[in-house]
Every structure is written in structure tokens, then in C-alpha cells.
Amino acid sequence: MIKLLVLDMSSLGWGFSSRVCGRNRLRCLGGKQFQIVLNIALALCCLAVSPADAEDIVPLKIGAVTKVINPKIGDWVQSASVKKRATEIRGNLEANGLYLSDGKMQILLVSCDLGGLEPPRVVAMREAMGKAAGIPPRNIIISATHTRGPVVLRSNYLMPVDNDYLDKLQAWLVELAKEVVQSARPGKIGWGKGTAQIGYNRRICFADGTHVMHGDAKRKDFTGLEGPDDPQHVALFAVDADGKLIALIQHNTTHPTVTWGGSVFTADFPGESRRMLREELGNIPMLYLNGAQGDISWRDALNPRKETPEQSIQRLGRLMADETLRLYKNIEYQKHPVLKHGYEDLEVKVRLPKPERLVEARKVLARIDAGENIRGMKMILAFGAVHLQELFGENPVDTLPIHVVRIGDLALVTQPCELYSQFALDIKRRSPAQITAVVGLADGYCGYCPTIHGILGGGYTADPISWTRLEAYAGYKIVESAAKTLNSLWQEGKVDKTLK
């Protein structure tokens, strides 16, 4: 805020008479004296702006870049239970980056059309990107949309991780980081919140106390859904100094896996939404930040629709695009939003499989090795148990990076799990921000993070395997970590409403 200086001209020592001049003292000065007084007053007004104020009015710089990250036709498609090679790519898989800098803080958000990225790979990527672009590596947050790409996560016994692709991806992301900083120019940013129902709770409960992922809600012993869903739709828009749109972010919560089990690489309906928005707004970078989608499906178990996969992609993409366009019409932009970032590397315990379970699991894998056609959940649980023991048997502790990015009164909370939706609602309830978006699959992939109800109900994500490994209290600890950082960033200072 600019501090005003009131100058009393009588203190300058010129002998004019206030009795004669009254309230119009400056008019009594000669031309030369008046110019001297005016110059002094202007100089003192400039000095009255404190160093902190000068920093506050540094223009926000914004950069945005898109990189195509397509794998090759014929590569394996990411899936925990189905072994298929891609025969087509529906649209392009993309990495989209948005860079923000206020002269003191730099933030780079990157969204990749992939299933997820293992923590060691993410660390290597952000270090390389930071070194190439001059950004602190921990201020680079790489997230995944959880759509169908190449095998970048080890979740299928029959398909290895595609390390050649991951090496290429790192090179692409380094290029993105350099280009996004080079593209940065003064701009403004605005955001809005609405609703688009593209996700539904997928944990079905039955009278015997069991809970099943994608269970049959028409069974007579159906007793309801295990948890909530979260249809909040957040959109952020970045424009240059002339008001031209240069990038946007969409955030919602769902499993965008309409083509699951198919032979196609695809960005699914978030990619379709991106295509629709580009038809309206131009070919600009667009990020999709997925939410706490561990127990959320794109299917409505209570009101199933009869439609083809393509019809589902079109319908859900249109729901997202229409809500983003509606929000775009009423956005108020800020030139000088508060830009802050904090994070905690949260350590949590890992649940290991019981010894008898490991014995059984190894027998199943041996039968698969011998040529027996064991697939589906039996293969998933057997491989997942053995893989979990290999990864964490000697040190059953995992590290979860929990970030909070403050952009004005918008909070982006990121975490690396397929978090159950209830935890996102808990974080938002404890947030001091006007709008809070809880982002998943960010800065690594640490598997599913269910609630106590999800663990007690059993089934997929409840049994300890390598990607459903976290202790029962992990989600609650994530909420505590996020709430602590959120409130710390907001207590450091409120948004200065005079600097919009």
C-alpha cells in the first residue's frame, strides 16, 4: 500500500504570509519557488514508498508451455490387470506447464497425461528441470492425470516399467522447464469455483460388512455407498498484460479411465475437455489437476447409463468444458496476488503383508511363471504383496510430500496419493482460503490412501499391496499436515485488496 506524505510548506523557510494567502499558500509562491517546492514534494512522495511496498508491486510474470509426450504405438498400456499393447493414440498425450513468479517466489506446476510417476523418477526430473531453468527443484510440482498412457508404474506382474519412455519424458520436461521460464511475461491471474459432476463414489457396501470397489448396487443386501464424492470444479485463468488468455487450469475429482482395458493411449475425457476448450479459447496450454479420487469413479453406480465409451468421453468432457467456460465469463483478475509455497515431507508407516500371505502370493506367481493363465484380482493381489515386501520389507516407512501453493485467496494442496475423497473435504473444511483445491498424484505416486471405513470394509485398496500400502492413519495425517501449512501461509499476511 502506498503511504501518503503531507508536506507543510511553511516549514521550508520562505517568508510568505499565511494571513494573506490563507488556504492557497502555493499560489503565493513565484514560479521558480513553486517548481522547487513541487520537485521536493514529488521526491518525498517517492521516498515514502517503503522497500516492502516496492516489492509488492513487482508485476506477476507468467509462462506457459505444452509438450507432446506420446509413447510409441505398440508399447504396453498402463493397467494393473490387463496386458495389452496400444494400437492407437486418441489425441495427443501432453505435459502442460504453468510458471508463476512475483520476483521473490517461483512456482512451476506441470500436469502429465499419465497414470502416475514413482517418487525416485520425480526427484530426478524436478532436479534436472530446476537446474536447467533456474527454479528451486522443490518449487516444481509434477502431477499426473491418471489417464491411460505407457507403463510408468509397476502394477502388473506381466509388464515392466517403460524406462526408455521415462528417460524421454525427463528430457521433454527439462525442455518444458526452460521454455516456460523463457516465455514468462507480465500478466494477471484469476480463478473461480463451480460444480461439474464427473465423479461418483465407487465403494459399494453390503449388509455383511464387506465393501467392494465397483460392486453391484442392485443387490438386495446393498447398504449404501461407503463415502462421499466431490463435484467441486475449480478453474484458473492466466492472461498477459493486454488481457489475452495464455493458459488455464482445470481441477475436478474423478477416475478418467473410460477406456480401461483397451488398446489405446488416451488423455480420456479431461483431454476431450481440453480439445473442446481450445476450439473456443485458442490453442493454449491447459493443465488438468485431478483431485482426491481414490474411491471415485466416472461411473454412477446408483444411476448407470447406457452409452458407448466414446459417448461417455464426449459427455464428461463437455460437462468440464462448459463449467470452465461459464466461470471464464465472470473472472476478476489480479496483477499482484500473494504467491507463497510451503511443504512438508510427511513420514508415515507402511503396512506389510503377513508372512502366510507372502507364502501364498509367491505360489501364485510361480504358477503364472509356469504358464498358468491367472489374471485379474488374484494376480494383482499376489504380485502387489510380493512387490510391497521387496520395496519396504527392511524399512516400512514411506515419505509423502504435502505441498500448499497460495495464489491470492486460492489454495492448491497437493499430495502424492490416490486419496479417498473424504480427506479432501476435511482439508477444505479446515482451510482459511476462499477456494481450496486438493490435488492428487502430485510430486510422486504413493498409492491409495483409504479411510478407516475403507480398510475395515476390505477389498481392493484395503489389503496391503505395493500401491495400497499406507498405514490406516495416513490420510488423517495428510489432513493435519495440509491444515498446518495452509494456516501458516495465511497467517503470514492477508491479500492486499488495493493491489488488484
C-alpha positions as CSV (number, residue, x, y, z in Angstrom):
1,M,0.0,0.0,0.0
2,I,1.3,3.5,-0.9
3,K,2.0,5.7,2.1
4,L,0.9,9.3,1.6
5,L,3.1,12.2,2.8
6,V,1.6,15.6,3.9
7,L,4.1,18.4,3.4
8,D,3.7,21.7,5.4
9,M,5.1,24.4,3.0
10,S,5.6,26.8,5.9
11,S,8.4,24.6,7.2
12,L,10.5,25.4,4.0
13,G,11.5,28.8,5.4
14,W,10.0,31.1,2.7
15,G,8.6,34.2,4.3
16,F,5.1,34.3,2.8
17,S,2.2,35.4,4.9
18,S,-0.4,32.8,5.7
19,R,-2.7,35.8,6.7
20,V,-2.6,37.0,3.2
21,C,-2.6,33.7,1.3
22,G,-4.9,31.7,3.6
23,R,-5.6,28.2,2.3
24,N,-3.9,28.9,-1.1
25,R,-0.3,29.2,0.0
26,L,1.2,27.6,-3.1
27,R,-0.4,30.3,-5.2
28,C,1.6,32.9,-3.3
29,L,5.0,31.5,-4.4
30,G,6.8,32.7,-7.5
31,G,7.2,30.4,-10.5
32,K,10.7,29.3,-9.6
33,Q,9.9,28.8,-6.0
34,F,6.7,26.8,-6.9
35,Q,8.8,24.5,-9.2
36,I,11.3,23.8,-6.4
37,V,8.5,23.0,-3.9
38,L,6.8,20.7,-6.4
39,N,10.0,18.8,-7.2
40,I,10.7,18.4,-3.4
41,A,7.2,17.1,-2.8
42,L,7.4,14.6,-5.6
43,A,10.7,13.3,-4.4
44,L,9.5,12.9,-0.9
45,C,6.4,11.1,-2.1
46,C,8.6,8.6,-4.0
47,L,10.7,8.1,-0.8
48,A,7.5,7.5,1.1
49,V,7.1,4.1,-0.7
50,S,8.8,1.6,1.6
51,P,11.0,-1.2,0.2
52,A,8.3,-3.7,1.1
53,D,5.8,-1.8,-0.9
54,A,8.1,-1.7,-3.9
55,E,8.4,-5.5,-3.8
56,D,4.6,-5.8,-3.6
57,I,4.1,-4.0,-6.9
58,V,6.6,-6.1,-8.9
59,P,4.4,-7.4,-11.8
60,L,3.5,-11.1,-11.8
61,K,5.2,-13.0,-14.5
62,I,3.5,-15.9,-16.2
63,G,4.9,-18.5,-18.5
64,A,3.0,-21.5,-20.1
65,V,4.2,-24.3,-22.4
66,T,2.7,-27.5,-23.9
67,K,4.8,-30.6,-24.8
68,V,3.5,-33.6,-26.6
69,I,4.7,-36.7,-24.7
70,N,3.3,-39.5,-26.9
71,P,4.7,-43.0,-26.5
72,K,5.1,-45.4,-29.5
73,I,2.2,-47.4,-31.0
74,G,2.9,-51.0,-29.9
75,D,4.0,-50.1,-26.4
76,W,2.3,-51.6,-23.4
77,V,-0.7,-49.7,-21.9
78,Q,-0.7,-49.0,-18.2
79,S,-3.1,-51.4,-16.4
80,A,-2.9,-53.5,-13.2
81,S,-4.7,-56.5,-14.6
82,V,-4.8,-56.3,-18.4
83,K,-1.9,-56.9,-20.7
84,K,-2.3,-55.1,-24.0
85,R,-0.3,-53.1,-26.4
86,A,-1.5,-49.8,-27.8
87,T,-2.9,-49.9,-31.4
88,E,-3.8,-46.2,-31.4
89,I,-3.4,-42.8,-29.7
90,R,-6.6,-40.9,-29.2
91,G,-5.4,-37.3,-29.5
92,N,-2.1,-36.5,-28.0
93,L,-0.8,-37.2,-24.6
94,E,0.6,-33.9,-23.2
95,A,2.6,-32.3,-20.5
96,N,1.4,-28.8,-19.8
97,G,3.3,-26.3,-17.6
98,L,2.3,-23.1,-15.8
99,Y,5.1,-20.9,-14.3
100,L,4.4,-18.1,-11.9
101,S,6.9,-15.6,-10.4
102,D,6.5,-12.4,-8.4
103,G,10.2,-11.7,-8.2
104,K,10.5,-13.5,-4.9
105,M,8.7,-16.8,-5.4
106,Q,8.8,-19.1,-8.4
107,I,6.3,-21.9,-8.9
108,L,6.1,-24.4,-11.8
109,L,3.1,-26.6,-12.0
110,V,3.2,-29.4,-14.5
111,S,0.4,-31.8,-15.5
112,C,1.2,-35.0,-17.4
113,D,-1.3,-37.3,-19.2
114,L,0.0,-40.4,-17.4
115,G,-1.1,-42.8,-14.7
116,G,1.4,-41.6,-12.1
117,L,5.1,-41.2,-11.6
118,E,7.2,-43.1,-9.0
119,P,8.9,-40.8,-6.4
120,P,12.6,-41.6,-7.4
121,R,11.8,-40.6,-11.0
122,V,10.0,-37.4,-9.9
123,V,13.0,-36.4,-7.8
124,A,15.4,-36.9,-10.8
125,M,13.0,-35.0,-13.1
126,R,12.5,-32.0,-10.8
127,E,16.2,-31.7,-10.0
128,A,17.1,-31.7,-13.7
129,M,14.3,-29.3,-14.5
130,G,15.3,-26.9,-11.7
131,K,19.0,-26.9,-12.7
132,A,18.1,-26.2,-16.4
133,A,15.6,-23.5,-15.7
134,G,16.9,-21.8,-12.5
135,I,13.9,-22.8,-10.4
136,P,14.3,-24.3,-6.9
137,P,13.5,-28.0,-7.5
138,R,11.1,-28.3,-4.6
139,N,9.1,-25.5,-6.2
140,I,8.4,-27.7,-9.2
141,I,5.3,-29.9,-8.7
142,I,4.7,-32.6,-11.3
143,S,1.3,-34.2,-11.3
144,A,-0.4,-37.0,-13.3
145,T,-4.0,-37.0,-14.6
146,H,-4.3,-40.8,-14.1
147,T,-5.3,-41.4,-17.7
148,R,-4.2,-44.3,-19.9
149,G,-0.6,-44.0,-21.0
150,P,2.5,-46.2,-21.2
151,V,3.7,-48.3,-18.2
152,V,5.2,-45.8,-15.8
153,L,4.1,-47.5,-12.6
154,R,4.8,-51.1,-11.7
155,S,1.4,-52.5,-11.0
156,N,1.2,-55.5,-13.4
157,Y,3.4,-58.6,-12.9
158,L,3.5,-59.2,-16.7
159,M,4.5,-55.7,-17.8
160,P,7.8,-54.0,-16.8
161,V,8.1,-50.2,-16.3
162,D,9.0,-48.5,-19.6
163,N,12.3,-46.9,-18.6
164,D,13.1,-45.8,-22.1
165,Y,9.9,-43.8,-22.2
166,L,10.6,-42.3,-18.8
167,D,14.1,-41.2,-20.0
168,K,12.4,-39.4,-22.9
169,L,9.8,-37.9,-20.6
170,Q,12.5,-36.4,-18.4
171,A,14.2,-34.8,-21.5
172,W,10.8,-33.4,-22.6
173,L,10.1,-31.9,-19.1
174,V,13.6,-30.3,-19.0
175,E,12.8,-28.6,-22.3
176,L,9.4,-27.6,-20.9
177,A,11.0,-26.0,-17.8
178,K,13.5,-24.0,-19.8
179,E,10.9,-22.8,-22.3
180,V,8.3,-21.9,-19.7
181,V,10.7,-19.6,-17.9
182,Q,11.8,-18.0,-21.2
183,S,8.2,-17.4,-22.2
184,A,7.3,-15.7,-18.9
185,R,5.9,-12.1,-19.3
186,P,3.9,-9.7,-17.1
187,G,0.3,-10.9,-16.7
188,K,-2.7,-11.3,-14.4
189,I,-4.4,-14.3,-12.9
190,G,-7.9,-15.1,-11.8
191,W,-9.9,-18.1,-10.6
192,G,-13.4,-19.3,-9.9
193,K,-15.3,-22.3,-8.4
194,G,-18.3,-24.1,-9.7
195,T,-19.7,-27.6,-9.9
196,A,-19.4,-30.4,-12.5
197,Q,-20.4,-33.9,-11.5
198,I,-17.8,-36.1,-13.3
199,G,-17.1,-38.5,-10.4
200,Y,-19.1,-40.7,-8.1
201,N,-18.2,-42.8,-5.1
202,R,-17.4,-46.4,-6.2
203,R,-17.2,-48.2,-2.9
204,I,-20.3,-50.3,-2.5
205,C,-21.3,-51.6,1.0
206,F,-23.3,-54.7,1.8
207,A,-25.1,-56.0,4.9
208,D,-22.4,-58.4,5.9
209,G,-20.0,-55.5,6.4
210,T,-18.0,-56.0,3.2
211,H,-17.2,-53.1,0.9
212,V,-16.5,-53.7,-2.8
213,M,-14.9,-51.5,-5.4
214,H,-17.4,-51.2,-8.3
215,G,-19.9,-53.6,-6.5
216,D,-23.5,-54.2,-7.6
217,A,-25.7,-51.6,-6.0
218,K,-28.8,-53.6,-7.2
219,R,-28.1,-56.4,-4.8
220,K,-30.8,-56.9,-2.1
221,D,-28.2,-56.6,0.6
222,F,-26.8,-53.3,-0.6
223,T,-26.5,-50.9,2.3
224,G,-25.2,-47.7,0.6
225,L,-22.0,-46.0,-0.6
226,E,-19.0,-46.0,1.7
227,G,-18.2,-42.4,1.3
228,P,-18.9,-39.1,-0.5
229,D,-17.9,-37.6,-3.8
230,D,-16.6,-34.1,-4.6
231,P,-18.1,-32.4,-7.7
232,Q,-16.2,-29.1,-7.0
233,H,-14.8,-27.6,-10.2
234,V,-12.1,-25.0,-10.0
235,A,-10.7,-23.1,-13.0
236,L,-7.7,-20.8,-13.0
237,F,-7.1,-18.4,-15.9
238,A,-3.8,-16.6,-16.8
239,V,-3.8,-13.6,-19.2
240,D,-1.0,-11.4,-20.4
241,A,-0.7,-7.6,-19.7
242,D,-3.1,-7.0,-22.6
243,G,-5.7,-9.4,-21.3
244,K,-5.1,-12.1,-23.8
245,L,-5.6,-15.6,-22.4
246,I,-2.4,-17.6,-22.3
247,A,-3.1,-20.6,-20.1
248,L,-5.7,-22.2,-17.8
249,I,-6.0,-24.9,-15.2
250,Q,-9.0,-27.2,-14.6
251,H,-9.4,-29.1,-11.3
252,N,-12.0,-31.8,-10.5
253,T,-12.1,-35.2,-9.0
254,T,-12.6,-38.5,-10.9
255,H,-11.0,-41.6,-12.3
256,P,-10.7,-40.7,-16.0
257,T,-10.4,-44.3,-17.2
258,V,-13.3,-44.8,-19.6
259,T,-11.0,-46.8,-21.9
260,W,-9.7,-49.1,-19.2
261,G,-8.8,-52.5,-20.6
262,G,-8.5,-51.2,-24.1
263,S,-5.6,-50.9,-26.5
264,V,-5.4,-47.1,-26.7
265,F,-3.3,-44.4,-25.3
266,T,-5.5,-41.5,-24.3
267,A,-6.0,-38.4,-22.2
268,D,-9.6,-39.6,-21.8
269,F,-12.3,-37.0,-21.1
270,P,-10.0,-34.4,-19.5
271,G,-8.2,-34.5,-22.8
272,E,-11.5,-34.2,-24.7
273,S,-12.4,-31.2,-22.5
274,R,-9.1,-29.7,-23.4
275,R,-9.8,-30.1,-27.1
276,M,-13.3,-28.5,-26.7
277,L,-11.9,-25.6,-24.8
278,R,-9.2,-25.0,-27.3
279,E,-11.8,-24.7,-30.0
280,E,-13.4,-21.9,-28.0
281,L,-10.4,-20.2,-26.4
282,G,-7.4,-21.0,-28.7
283,N,-4.5,-23.4,-28.7
284,I,-3.1,-22.6,-25.3
285,P,-1.5,-24.7,-22.5
286,M,-4.2,-26.3,-20.3
287,L,-3.5,-28.3,-17.2
288,Y,-5.8,-30.8,-15.6
289,L,-5.2,-31.3,-11.8
290,N,-7.0,-34.4,-10.6
291,G,-8.4,-34.5,-7.1
292,A,-8.7,-37.0,-4.2
293,Q,-10.0,-39.7,-6.5
294,G,-9.1,-42.9,-4.7
295,D,-12.6,-44.0,-4.2
296,I,-14.2,-42.1,-7.1
297,S,-15.2,-43.4,-10.5
298,W,-16.5,-41.7,-13.6
299,R,-19.4,-44.2,-13.5
300,D,-22.5,-43.5,-11.3
301,A,-23.1,-46.9,-9.6
302,L,-26.6,-45.8,-8.4
303,N,-27.8,-44.5,-11.8
304,P,-25.9,-46.3,-14.6
305,R,-26.0,-45.0,-18.1
306,K,-26.2,-47.0,-21.3
307,E,-23.7,-45.3,-23.6
308,T,-20.6,-46.3,-25.5
309,P,-17.1,-45.3,-24.3
310,E,-16.9,-42.6,-26.9
311,Q,-20.2,-41.2,-25.8
312,S,-19.1,-41.2,-22.2
313,I,-15.9,-39.3,-23.1
314,Q,-17.8,-36.7,-25.0
315,R,-20.4,-36.2,-22.3
316,L,-18.0,-35.9,-19.4
317,G,-15.6,-33.7,-21.5
318,R,-18.5,-31.4,-22.3
319,L,-19.5,-31.1,-18.6
320,M,-16.0,-30.0,-17.7
321,A,-15.6,-27.6,-20.6
322,D,-19.0,-26.0,-20.2
323,E,-18.4,-25.3,-16.5
324,T,-14.9,-23.8,-17.2
325,L,-16.4,-21.6,-19.9
326,R,-19.1,-20.4,-17.5
327,L,-16.6,-19.5,-14.9
328,Y,-14.4,-17.7,-17.5
329,K,-17.1,-15.2,-18.2
330,N,-17.0,-13.8,-14.7
331,I,-13.4,-13.9,-13.7
332,E,-11.8,-10.9,-11.9
333,Y,-8.0,-10.8,-12.5
334,Q,-5.3,-9.8,-10.1
335,K,-1.9,-8.3,-11.1
336,H,-0.3,-8.8,-7.7
337,P,-1.7,-11.9,-6.0
338,V,0.0,-13.2,-2.9
339,L,2.3,-16.0,-4.1
340,K,3.5,-18.4,-1.4
341,H,4.6,-22.0,-1.1
342,G,5.2,-24.4,1.7
343,Y,5.6,-28.2,2.0
344,E,6.2,-31.0,4.4
345,D,7.8,-34.4,3.8
346,L,5.5,-36.4,5.9
347,E,6.7,-39.8,7.1
348,V,4.1,-42.5,7.6
349,K,4.3,-46.2,8.4
350,V,3.7,-48.9,5.8
351,R,1.5,-51.9,6.3
352,L,3.4,-55.1,5.3
353,P,1.7,-58.4,4.2
354,K,1.6,-61.2,6.8
355,P,4.1,-64.0,6.3
356,E,1.5,-66.5,5.4
357,R,0.1,-64.2,2.8
358,L,3.6,-63.8,1.2
359,V,3.9,-67.6,1.0
360,E,0.6,-67.9,-0.8
361,A,1.3,-64.9,-3.1
362,R,4.7,-66.4,-4.2
363,K,3.0,-69.7,-5.0
364,V,0.5,-67.8,-7.3
365,L,3.3,-66.0,-9.1
366,A,5.2,-69.3,-9.5
367,R,2.1,-70.8,-11.2
368,I,1.9,-67.8,-13.5
369,D,5.6,-68.2,-14.4
370,A,4.9,-71.9,-15.2
371,G,2.3,-70.8,-17.8
372,E,-0.9,-70.9,-15.9
373,N,-3.4,-68.3,-17.0
374,I,-4.0,-66.5,-13.7
375,R,-5.1,-62.9,-14.2
376,G,-7.4,-60.3,-12.7
377,M,-7.5,-59.6,-8.9
378,K,-5.8,-62.8,-8.0
379,M,-2.7,-61.8,-9.9
380,I,-2.9,-58.2,-8.7
381,L,-3.0,-59.1,-5.0
382,A,-0.3,-61.7,-5.3
383,F,2.2,-59.5,-7.2
384,G,1.3,-56.5,-5.1
385,A,2.1,-58.3,-1.8
386,V,5.4,-59.7,-3.0
387,H,6.4,-56.3,-4.5
388,L,5.5,-54.5,-1.3
389,Q,7.7,-56.7,0.7
390,E,10.6,-56.2,-1.7
391,L,10.2,-52.4,-1.6
392,F,9.6,-51.8,2.1
393,G,10.3,-55.0,4.0
394,E,13.5,-53.7,5.6
395,N,12.2,-50.2,6.3
396,P,8.4,-50.0,6.4
397,V,8.3,-46.2,6.2
398,D,7.1,-44.0,3.3
399,T,7.6,-40.3,2.7
400,L,4.7,-38.2,1.4
401,P,5.4,-34.7,0.1
402,I,2.5,-32.5,1.0
403,H,2.6,-29.1,-0.7
404,V,0.4,-25.9,-0.4
405,V,0.6,-23.3,-3.1
406,R,-1.1,-20.0,-2.3
407,I,-2.2,-17.8,-5.2
408,G,-4.1,-14.9,-3.7
409,D,-7.0,-16.5,-1.8
410,L,-6.8,-19.7,-3.9
411,A,-5.1,-22.7,-2.2
412,L,-3.7,-25.7,-4.1
413,V,-3.0,-28.5,-1.7
414,T,-1.0,-31.3,-3.4
415,Q,-0.2,-34.8,-2.2
416,P,1.1,-38.0,-3.9
417,C,-1.7,-40.5,-3.2
418,E,-5.0,-41.7,-4.6
419,L,-6.5,-40.1,-1.5
420,Y,-10.1,-41.0,-0.6
421,S,-12.5,-38.1,-1.2
422,Q,-13.5,-37.6,2.5
423,F,-10.0,-36.4,3.3
424,A,-10.2,-33.7,0.7
425,L,-13.5,-32.5,2.2
426,D,-11.8,-32.5,5.6
427,I,-8.8,-30.4,4.3
428,K,-11.2,-27.9,2.7
429,R,-13.2,-27.5,5.9
430,R,-10.0,-26.6,7.7
431,S,-8.6,-24.3,5.1
432,P,-8.6,-20.5,5.6
433,A,-8.6,-19.9,1.8
434,Q,-11.7,-18.8,-0.1
435,I,-11.2,-21.6,-2.5
436,T,-9.2,-24.8,-1.9
437,A,-8.4,-27.5,-4.4
438,V,-6.9,-30.8,-3.2
439,V,-4.8,-32.3,-5.9
440,G,-3.6,-35.9,-6.0
441,L,-0.9,-37.9,-7.8
442,A,1.5,-35.0,-7.4
443,D,5.2,-35.0,-6.7
444,G,5.3,-38.7,-6.9
445,Y,2.9,-41.7,-6.6
446,C,2.5,-43.4,-3.2
447,G,-0.6,-45.5,-3.9
448,Y,-4.1,-45.5,-2.5
449,C,-4.9,-43.8,0.9
450,P,-8.2,-45.1,2.2
451,T,-10.2,-44.1,5.3
452,I,-10.7,-46.4,8.3
453,H,-14.0,-47.4,6.8
454,G,-12.2,-48.4,3.6
455,I,-9.8,-50.6,5.4
456,L,-12.4,-52.2,7.7
457,G,-14.6,-52.9,4.7
458,G,-11.9,-54.9,3.0
459,G,-11.4,-55.5,-0.7
460,Y,-9.2,-53.6,-3.2
461,T,-7.3,-50.7,-1.6
462,A,-7.8,-52.3,1.8
463,D,-5.4,-55.2,1.7
464,P,-1.7,-54.3,1.9
465,I,0.0,-54.4,-1.5
466,S,2.6,-52.2,-3.0
467,W,0.2,-49.5,-4.1
468,T,-2.2,-49.8,-1.2
469,R,0.5,-49.8,1.5
470,L,0.0,-46.9,3.8
471,E,-0.9,-47.1,7.5
472,A,-4.5,-46.7,8.5
473,Y,-3.9,-43.2,9.8
474,A,-2.0,-41.9,6.8
475,G,-4.9,-39.9,5.3
476,Y,-5.7,-38.3,8.7
477,K,-2.0,-37.3,9.0
478,I,-2.2,-35.8,5.5
479,V,-5.1,-33.7,6.6
480,E,-3.2,-32.5,9.6
481,S,-0.1,-31.6,7.6
482,A,-2.1,-29.7,4.9
483,A,-4.1,-27.8,7.5
484,K,-1.0,-26.8,9.4
485,T,0.7,-25.4,6.2
486,L,-2.4,-23.8,4.9
487,N,-3.0,-21.8,8.1
488,S,0.7,-20.9,8.3
489,L,0.7,-19.4,4.9
490,W,-2.5,-17.5,5.5
491,Q,-1.3,-16.1,8.9
492,E,1.8,-14.6,7.2
493,G,-0.4,-11.8,5.7
494,K,-3.7,-11.2,4.1
495,V,-4.3,-10.3,0.5
496,D,-3.8,-6.5,-0.1
497,K,-7.1,-5.6,-1.8
498,T,-5.6,-2.3,-3.1
499,L,-3.2,-4.2,-5.4
500,K,-5.5,-6.0,-7.8
